[in-house]
Amino acid sequence: MNGSKKRVIVGLSGGVDSSVAAHLLIQQGFQVEGLFMKNWEQDDNDHYCASAEDLNDAQSVANTLNIPLHSINFAHEYWDNVFAHCLQEFKLGRTPNPDVLCNREIKFNTFLDYACQLGADYIATGHYAQNIQDDTQAYQLKKGLDPNKDQSYFLYHLNQSVLAKALFPIGALNKTTVRQIAEDLGLSTAAKKDSTGICFIGKRKFKTFLEQFIPAQPGPIETPDKKILGQHDGLMFYTLGQRQGLNIGGQKASAGLPWYVVAKDIARNALIIAEGDNHPLLFKPTLQAEGVHWITPTLTQTATTHSLSCQAKIRYRQTDQACQIDYLGEDRYQVTFEQPQRAITPGQSIVFYQQDICLGGGIIQ
């Protein structure tokens, strides 16, 4: 072991992004090791979870790059700190974001702690984001260079102590370049498809999976004037702006337009739908957010004492939207947009930006 080399442990997921991240760190002179995290327990006969295949891919990459690979089971921590919270949110009729929670609780908390126990100086992941320092030496989270892959939206919770130990080697690359590097190296993950969907559900049907944990509570599907058009299977199965899967069986709108979910009446367990994807009930100019985290200490002070003009996303890959943020007290903020926003969804994250710099974010109420 070369004592002069900084030691970095890469979260090797079995995908192409983390594979190339490990290679780039080796090129930069780090002592690199891999860590495969198993975050979900499944039966041996479960065909929907690909952890065994992913572990094989991660081991293949580690062998090709000639680095050691650790493997750890964080399923217990994932259940307690991510999945249980998501279930509670679904029960309340909200729409949580497991990817944000997984990054906060597992990848940049449990994984970081474990890597430090192994003696690592840094951890690294295959996220498309950039970690830079400003003139005051404070760490800033910057968008990934590839606008189609930027993942800063899922990382807004990172604080200064975490960013001091976090590396994002592919943040300044686009996806095409990453795949080309993997192909040139002969990595087994070069052509592997990106994972999609909610991590713990895999390729299962969302409704079928969730029914294993939460009893369905059917209720009426209504128009805004309370005309009943059918019955929903449970508010947890629907999200604002949804068009497909309403199952209202031939109920025609007066204008001949498709029906969309525009609201959930939690108190009455009613799903409210209306005609057309531009229905006024789908749009709101303001929202309130709680659990807001600011990445730099100066922003925490500024945001609680002054109105803050910036941009925001209320969902991943949305175009940045101009807004103003005002502190209401008791960890609540009001966000007012220049243009009304479609399908603002409680439980989802709102993330704030100044151009390419991620300022922080919170949970939509």
N, C-alpha and C positions, 0 to 999 in steps of 0.2 A: 504493500500500500504506500502510495506517495503522499506523505503528510502535508505537502504544500498544496495539494489539490483540494478545492472545496467539494464537499460531498452533497450530491443532490439525489433525492429519490423521486422518480417520476411515477405518477399514477398511470400505469399501463392498463388500459381498459380492454385491449384486444382490438382496437380500432386503428385506423391509419393515422389520425391526428396525433395521438399520444406516442405512436411508434416513431414518427418523424421528429417529434419533440425530443425524444430520448437521443436520437442520432445527432441532432443539432447541438445538444448539450455536450455530447462526447467531443464533437468538433471544436467546441469552445473551451475544452480543456478541463471540464468537470470530471470528478469521479462519479459515475452514473450507476444507479441501481434502479430496478423497477419494483413496483408494488401493485399487485392485482387485488382489488377489493371486491369481495362478494357481499352484496348489500341486500340480497333477498333470498330467503330460504324457499326451496320448492321441493316437491316430492320427486323421487327418481323418475316417475312416469309423467312428470310435467313437461309437455312438449313446447310450452310457450316461453319458458325462461331459457336464455342462451348462455348462462354463466359458464357451463362446462366448455362450450365451444369457444367462448371469449377467452377463458383461461388458456386453452390450447394455443390460440392465436397469440396471446401475450407471451407465452413461453417460447413460441417459434420466433417471435421478434427478438426476445432477449437472447436466444441462442445465436441468431444471425448477428446481432450487435455485440455479442460476447460480453453481456452484463448479467449479474445475478438477478433473480426474480424472487421477491418475497410474495407470499400470498396470505391474506388475512380475511377473516369473516367478521364483517361489521353488521350482520343482519339484525342482531339484537338492538344495536344503537340506531339502526335505520328504522326499525319498527317503532321504538320509543319516541324518537325525535323527529321523524318525518311522517311515517305512515299513520300513526295514531292522531297526529295533528290534522292530517288530510281528512281522515274519517270524520273527525269532529266538525270540520268545515263543511263537508258534504252533508252531514246531518242537519246543519243550519241552512241548507239550501244555497250555500256559497260555492265558488269555484276556485279551489286552491291551486297553487303552482308547485308541484313536488320538485321540479328541477331547481327552483330557487332554494327551497328548503334543504335539498340534498347537498347543494354546494355549501350552504351556510353551516349545516350541522355535521356533515360527513367529510366532504373533500377538504374543506378549509377549517376543520375543527378536529374531528376524530383522527383523520388521516394525518394532519399536521402534527398532532400530539404524538401519534405513534412513530412518525418519521423522526421526530426529535429524540424519542426514546432510543431509536436505532442509531443516533449520532449524526443525523443529517444537518447540514447547514441550511439547506433550502428544500422545498418541495416544488415540483413542476407538474403541469397538466397540459393537455392538448386543447385548451380553450383558445378561441380566436379573440384575444383581448391583449392589451399592452399595459405594462406596469412601468411608469416613468416617475422621475422625481422633478419637482418644480424648483424655482429659484430659492425657496426656503428649505429645500431638501425634504419636503413632505412628499409622500407617495401619492400619485394620481393614477386612477384607472382610466385608460384610454381605449376607445373603440378599436376592434381589430381592423386591420387594413382592408380586408375583404368585406364590403358592405353586405354581401349576401350571407356571410357566415358570422358576422360580429356577434359575440356572446356576452358582451358587457352587461346586457339587460339582466342576465342570471347571476351576476357577480356584485351587484350594487351594495351588498351587505359587508363587503370586505373592509376591514379597518387597517389602521397604520401598522399595527404589530403583525398582522397576517401578511400584508403586502410586502413588508420588509423581508419575508421569507418565501414569497411566492414568485415563481418564474413562469412566463408564458412564451415559450420559444417560438411558436408558429404565429404569434399575433401579428407580425409584420409581413406575413405571406398570404397569398390567396390559395384557395383550395386546389386549384389546378396545379400550382407549383408544388404543394404538399404531396399530391398524388404522384407527380413526376419524380420527386425525390425518392419516394417509397419504391416506385417501379425501378429506378436506377439502382437502388440498393438491393433489389430482389426480395423485398419484404413481403411476407405472405399476406399482409393486410392492404397491399397497394390498391386493389380493386374492390375491397370490402365496402359494402353499402353502409351509409351512415345510419345509426340507430334512430328510430323515430318513435313518437308516442310517449306515454307515461311509463317511466322506467320499471315500476313494479307490476305493470299490467302486461307488458310485452305485446304479443299479437292477439291477446284475448279480446273479446267484445267487452267494452267498458261496462255496460249495464250488467252483463252476466257476472263479471268479476265483482263489482261493487255489491251486488245482492248477497254475496257470501258473508258480508260483514255488517251490512245495514239493512234492516227490514224496510221494504218498500212501503210507502204511504201514498196510495193513489188519491187523486183529487180531481176537481173540475178543470177543464181547459176552457177559458172564457175569453170573450172579446173585451175591449176596454169598457163597454157599456154593460158588462156582466151577462151577455148572452152565452149560454153554455153550448160548446161545440163538440165536446167529447170528454174523455178522461185521461189524465196523465198517469204515468206509472210511479211517480215520485219526483219531487222538485230537484233532487240531487242529480237526476239524469239529464238535466237540460241546462243550457247556458244562454245568456242574453245574446240576441242576434241569430240564434239557431233557426235553420229552415227545415232541415231534413229530420225525419224520424218523429214527426208530431202525431202521425197516425190518427188524423181526424176524419178519415174515410169519406172523401168526396164532398166535404163541406166547402162550398164555393164562396170565394170572396166576392163582394158586390162589384168590385172594379176588375175582377178577373186576375188579381195579382196574387203571388204566393203569400202564405202566412209565415210570420216570423215571431219568435219569442221576444216580447218587449218588456216584460216585468215578471216578477214572482211575488205574489202576495203570501208571505210566510205565515201570517196570522191565520189566514183562511185556507192555507195549503192549496192555493189556486195558481195555475199557470196562465198568464195573460199573453194572448197573441193578437197580432194586428196585421193588416194588409200592407205588403210592399216593404222593400228593404230601405226605403227612405221615410218610413212613417215617423212623424214627429216624436212619438214616445220613445223611439230608439236613440234620440239625440239629447245630450245634456251639456250645458256649458261649464258646469262645475262638478267637482267631487271632493270628498273628504278622505284623507289618508291618515292612518295611524301606524305605529311601529316604524316611524321614519328613521332611517340611518343616513348620516352624512359621512362621507369618506374622509374628509379632512376636518380637524378641530376648528379651523377658522370658519368653515361653512356652518358648523353647528351653532356658533355664536351669531353669525350673520342671519341665518334663517329664522332664529327665534326672536330677533329684534327688529328686523327690517323685511319689507316685501322683497321677494327675489324673483327677478325675471329670467327665464331660461326656456329650455325646451323639455318635452317629456314624451315618453311612450307609455301607453296603457296596455300594450301587448307586444310580444316579441315580433320583430321585423316591421312594426308600424313605422311610417315616416315620422320623424321628430315633429312635435306639435308645440308651437309657441304658447307659453303660459305664464301666469304669475302665481307665486306661492305666498300664502299668508299664514302665520302661526296663530292658532286659535287657543293655545294653552292646553295643558294636560296631554301633551304628546299628540295633539291633533292639528292637522294642517288643512287649509282649504286651497284647492288648485282651481284657478279660473283660466279657461282656454280662450285664445283669440277666436277659434272656430269651435262650435259645438262638436262633441265627440260621440261617435256611434258605439252603442253597446258597451258602455262603461260597466265593468263586471266586478261586483264585490268579491273579495278574496284573491283577486289577481293583483299583480304588482304594478305600481306606477314608478317609473325610473326617470330621473332627472339628468339633463345634460346641458353643458355649455359647449356647443359645437361637438368636438370629438371627445371631450372629457366627461366621464360619468361622475356626477356629483353625489349620487346616493339614490335612495328610493324608499318606498313604504308600501303598505297594503291598502288597497281600495276598500272603503267601508260601504 
